[in-house]
Amino acid sequence: MGKKILIVDDATFVRTMVKDILVPRGYEIAGEAVNGNEAVLKYEQLKPDLVTMDITMKEKDGLEAARDILSK
């Protein structure tokens, strides 16, 4: 089984595009999030190996979410 990845982006088409690139290469999509708040929660729940993060999102941007994740 491949590495588990959490995809975080507020645009559905971008999340789909990232999945379409990663899945055929053997990566497992652990989950998806549409904003930084959801990303932090899903990171805690899913414990992925890698997170792809959009920088500009509403509610909490990617930089704030990354800081929160790294501080845990």
VEXDREN-2710 file (C-alpha; in Angstrom, 1 decimal):
% VEXDREN-2710
k/r/px/py/pz
1/MET/0.0/0.0/0.0
2/GLY/1.2/3.5/-0.8
3/LYS/1.7/6.5/1.4
4/LYS/-1.5/8.1/2.7
5/ILE/-2.1/11.6/1.5
6/LEU/-4.6/14.3/2.7
7/ILE/-5.5/16.7/-0.1
8/VAL/-6.6/20.2/1.0
9/ASP/-8.0/22.6/-1.5
10/ASP/-11.2/24.6/-1.7
11/ALA/-11.6/23.9/-5.4
12/THR/-13.1/20.5/-6.2
13/PHE/-11.5/20.3/-9.6
14/VAL/-8.0/20.8/-8.0
15/ARG/-8.6/18.0/-5.5
16/THR/-9.8/15.7/-8.3
17/MET/-6.7/16.6/-10.4
18/VAL/-4.3/15.9/-7.6
19/LYS/-6.1/12.5/-7.0
20/ASP/-5.9/11.7/-10.7
21/ILE/-2.2/12.2/-10.6
22/LEU/-1.4/10.4/-7.3
23/VAL/-3.7/7.3/-7.3
24/PRO/-2.2/5.8/-10.5
25/ARG/1.2/6.1/-9.0
26/GLY/0.3/4.0/-6.0
27/TYR/-0.6/6.7/-3.4
28/GLU/-3.6/6.2/-1.1
29/ILE/-5.9/9.2/-0.6
30/ALA/-6.6/9.2/3.1
31/GLY/-9.0/12.1/2.8
32/GLU/-9.9/15.5/1.5
33/ALA/-10.5/18.9/3.2
34/VAL/-12.0/22.1/1.8
35/ASN/-10.4/24.6/4.2
36/GLY/-7.7/24.9/6.8
37/ASN/-10.0/24.2/9.8
38/GLU/-11.1/21.0/8.2
39/ALA/-7.5/20.1/7.3
40/VAL/-6.4/20.3/10.9
41/LEU/-9.2/18.1/12.1
42/LYS/-8.7/15.6/9.4
43/TYR/-5.0/15.5/9.9
44/GLU/-5.6/14.7/13.6
45/GLN/-8.1/11.9/12.7
46/LEU/-6.3/10.4/9.7
47/LYS/-2.6/10.8/10.5
48/PRO/-1.6/11.0/6.8
49/ASP/2.0/10.6/5.7
50/LEU/1.7/13.7/3.5
51/VAL/-0.6/16.7/3.1
52/THR/-1.0/18.7/-0.1
53/MET/-2.2/22.2/0.9
54/ASP/-3.7/25.1/-1.0
55/ILE/-2.3/28.4/0.4
56/THR/-5.3/30.6/-0.2
57/MET/-8.6/29.3/1.3
58/LYS/-11.4/30.9/3.3
59/GLU/-11.9/30.3/7.0
60/LYS/-8.2/29.4/7.6
61/ASP/-5.6/29.6/4.9
62/GLY/-3.0/26.9/4.2
63/LEU/-0.2/28.6/6.0
64/GLU/-2.2/28.9/9.2
65/ALA/-3.4/25.3/8.9
66/ALA/0.2/24.1/8.3
67/ARG/1.4/26.0/11.4
68/ASP/-1.4/24.4/13.5
69/ILE/-0.6/20.9/12.2
70/LEU/3.2/21.3/12.8
71/SER/2.6/22.6/16.3
72/LYS/0.9/19.3/17.4
END
